[in-house]
Amino acid sequence: MVKKMNVESFNLDHTKVSAPYVRLVGVTTGQHNDKVYKYDIRFCQPNKDHMEMAGLHSIEHLMAENIRNHMSNVLDISPMGCQTGFYLSVLNNDQFEDVTAALEKTLNDVLEATEVPACNEVQCGWAANHSLEGAKEIAANMLDGKDEWHIVFAE
């Protein structure tokens, strides 16, 4: 039996999930009853595939900048260290359809992008490590599986 961990994703059996998917990880209620909804947006099958760093870095910049054009209550979107997905945190919105609609629009923004935002030494901590083409490939692959985003576990 595996010991229960403090981090939700460490308790997830990564051998049973089927990427790509979007999964509500948890809800945190603040002192004034505001709620933060945290989503696991899995682009790649864990332990089978991963996003190459330059493409991941660029899609991070593109999504962080563009998702806020489609969803006003985004607190953060951050890459997973395993390079298989992102965590998205939103305030006071538990509508899965709102999240997936904003994600789809954001990924389409990536496909239409002509440059990576904030891709310079003043605004980025590793400005030399970007790939717009890599970001577009990642976005296209995720969009190809959008009909399955609601399915987390393999049959």
Secondary structure, 3 states (H helix, E strand, C coil): CCCCCCCHHHHCCCCCECCCEEEEEEEEECCCCCEEEEEEEECCCCCCCCCCHHHHHHHHHHHHHHHHHCCCCEEEEEECCCCCEEEEEEECCCCHHHHHHHHHHHHHHHHHCCCCCCCCCCCCCCCCCCCHHHHHHHHHHHHHCHHHCCCCECC
